[in-house]
Amino acid sequence: MGKNELFLILFILPLLAGCWDERLLKNSRTVYISGFDLDENGDYQTTSIIRDMNISESSRGEISISNELVTGKGGSIKEASMTIDQSVPGNYDPAKGRTLILGIDTAKGDIYNVLDSLYRDPRVDLNAKIAVTDDSANEIITHLSENEVEKGEYLYELIYSSEIHSEIQDITLRSIRSYLFDEGKDFMLPYLSKDEEDNEVKINGTALFHDHSFTGQFLSTDESTLLLLFMETQSKKALLTEQLDKKAGGSVSYNVKSVSRKLKLEKEEKVHADIMLQLDVEIVDYPPDHLDKQEMINFLENRLSKILTEKADALFKKLAANQSDVLGLGRELIAFHPSIWKEIKGENYYEHILVNPKVKVNVRSSGIIL
């Protein structure tokens, strides 16, 4: 190797020895959950739980964890975050934030005003869950900081559990962006409230959105599950219970094993959306039994089909009243019927669509006990 090459290597090595954008964990105040509210003056309030890991030198490196509730206000989300950053030692770091909560007033406005700042921060976890509360995000997070051992982890696991049981739509900070900029499809977010009797934060269903804003209406968990079945986006578990009359046994619980949907769109005075949903189900709880008899199977299939068709009709009327196209019928028109879409497109296109749902239930399994 020549002297020139050796000199060049020795000159370059010091320049490669470090990272220009390193962020040391010891200098960071790690955020695990954040919430966003609007006050009476139109300013944003950000509430976060910061978790610190303290290593004790006197206890042989024993690690202790402490949590701190912090708040900041500003004319924008970024300004509110900077207020927090200036009030705490170290750097306010949202990299570990797994759950984001929107207060009800924030959700009823344009939520992209909140999300835009988050998308511009490369440290933010795009897989974070998003939820809406029936009051203020500050109240929910304050409750979690005072009553839950795992703080932000509790809410994340609560949302994740509801997703795998097909009670809410699987939405993250990453995936919600595609809905926000799709003129033919809306979405729903977990709807949180604090149960005063149990003193716990619970999911009471899903908040319906139209365009970028919460409509003020929410679906129950059963309604959300039924809508997810129509969307064919349910998880592996989709357990429902229907009330029958006392003569028929009181109630029946069943798990949906598979879903098949047929959608037909035609333009008359309105756009008619005829949806046929076929569900293959497994009976998991029916005390009268006798499920070894075809007569009983036929009875349950007919009864459940009738009940679910009635519920689906009420569900789509609620969606229409709120102009919330969670099913994505507008997207279907854009893709497969552009001429129809051209006639009705606009902010309130859903008022030109009439949904006619029908559900057919097939009992494929009666469990291990007949």
C-alpha positions, -999 to +999 in steps of 0.1 A: +000+000+000+014+034-010+020+063+013-008+083-003-034+056+002-023+051+038-025+089+044-060+090+029-072+062+051-058+078+083-074+111+073-109+095+067-110+072+097-117+100+123-146+112+102-162+078+103-159+072+140-191+088+151-228+093+143-239+128+135-275+123+146-272+101+177-297+105+205-284+090+238-311+072+259-296+086+291-305+121+278-340+113+267-373+115+287-392+087+270-430+091+264-452+060+266-486+076+261-499+109+249-532+127+247-544+158+228-572+182+239-585+216+228-592+242+254-619+269+254-594+293+237-587+269+208-552+261+220-540+225+222-530+207+254-507+177+252-507+153+282-480+126+284-467+100+308-429+100+308-411+069+320-376+071+335-352+042+342-329+050+371-298+029+377-286+030+413-249+030+418-252+022+455-274-009+449-252-028+425-268-014+394-304-020+405-329-004+381-360+015+393-387+028+371-405+061+377-434+077+358-441+114+355-473+131+342-465+162+322-487+187+303-480+215+278-501+241+259-497+258+226-513+271+195-502+239+177-493+204+187-456+212+181-457+242+203-474+222+231-447+196+228-420+222+230-436+236+261-432+202+277-396+198+264-387+232+280-402+222+314-385+189+319-348+179+322-335+160+292-351+156+258-388+150+254-388+118+232-420+104+218-403+073+202-418+048+227-454+063+225-476+033+217-510+049+223-524+083+212-557+096+227-578+123+211-601+143+234-636+146+222-633+183+211-601+175+193-617+145+175-647+166+164-623+190+146-599+182+119-577+155+134-551+159+107-541+191+125-529+169+153-515+140+132-496+163+108-471+172+135-466+136+145-459+125+109-432+152+106-413+138+136-391+109+126-389+096+162-427+089+164-438+053+163-460+049+133-475+017+147-490+035+177-527+029+183-551+058+182-583+062+203-610+087+211-623+095+246-658+106+255-643+135+276-608+148+277-576+129+270-560+146+301-586+130+324-580+095+309-542+098+311-543+112+346-565+083+357-540+058+342-510+075+359-527+072+393-544+038+391-526+015+365-494-002+373-483-004+336-495+031+328-495+033+290-490-004+285-525-011+300-543+009+273-523-005+245-530-041+255-567-032+260-569-019+225-549-049+211-572-074+228-603-057+214-588-059+179-581-096+180-617-102+192-630-082+163-646-056+185-628-026+169-610-018+136-573-023+135-560+013+130-525+027+136-509+061+130-495+046+098-527+030+084-550+059+093-533+082+068-546+062+038-582+067+051-577+105+056-568+110+020-594+086+005-625+104-006-644+072-009-638+056+025-641+065+062-630+048+094-637+042+131-615+044+162-618+028+196-641+049+219-628+051+255-646+061+287-639+058+324-663+035+342-671+053+374-684+022+391-653+000+384-629+030+383-614+016+351-609+028+315-629+007+291-636+005+254-673+012+248-673+007+211-660+027+181-662+064+172-675+070+137-656+094+115-666+113+083-637+128+064-613+140+091-637+145+119-656+125+146-693+126+139-703+125+176-719+091+172-704+057+181-711+020+176-714-006+203-689-034+203-715-057+188-723-032+160-686-028+153-681-066+151-710-068+126-696-040+105-662-057+105-679-088+092-694-069+063-660-054+056-645-089+057-617-076+080-626-095+112-599-113+132-597-150+140-622-145+168-656-129+163-679-140+192-715-128+192-745-135+215-781-132+204-811-132+226-838-156+217-872-159+233-875-181+265-892-209+247-863-211+223-837-212+250-830-177+261-797-169+242-772-184+219-735-176+216-715-184+184-681-177+169-679-167+132-655-191+114-656-177+079-673-149+059-684-145+023-698-112+009-714-104-024-719-067-032-741-054-061-743-017-069-770-003-093-781+033-100-818+041-100-831+072-082-804+064-057-775+041-058-787+007-044-761-013-026-774-049-022-751-068+002-754-105+008-733-117+038-729-154+045-715-165+078-703-199+088-705-201+125-697-224+154-721-227+183-702-222+216-731-218+241-766-230+237-780-247+269-810-265+252-786-284+230-802-310+206-778-297+180-775-332+166-810-327+151-812-310+118-845-294+128-828-275+156-799-265+133-824-251+108-842-232+135-811-215+147-799-207+112-832-190+103-835-172+136-800-159+136-802-149+099-834-128+107-819-112+138-786-102+121-804-089+090-825-066+112-794-054+131-775-048+098-804-027+085-803-005+117-765-004+115-764+010+080-791+035+087-769+048+116-740+050+092-761+069+066-774+093+092-738+102+101-725+101+065-698+077+077-688+053+049-667+029+069-677+001+045-661+019+017-689+019-008-675+051-023-642+034-030-661+005-047-678+031-070-646+048-078-629+016-087-657-003-105-685+022-114-667+055-121-696+069-141-719+065-111-693+080-088-690+110-111-727+118-106-728+116-068-692+124-057-689+152-031-686+156+007-720+141+014-721+114-014-734+088+011-768+104+012-773+092-024-766+055-014-793+031-001-779+000+015-800-032+015-782-058+037-791-094+041-773-120+063-774-158+059-761-179+088-749-214+083-742-235+114-711-255+105-701-268+140-720-273+172-690-278+195-677-310+210-709-316+230-741-323+211 
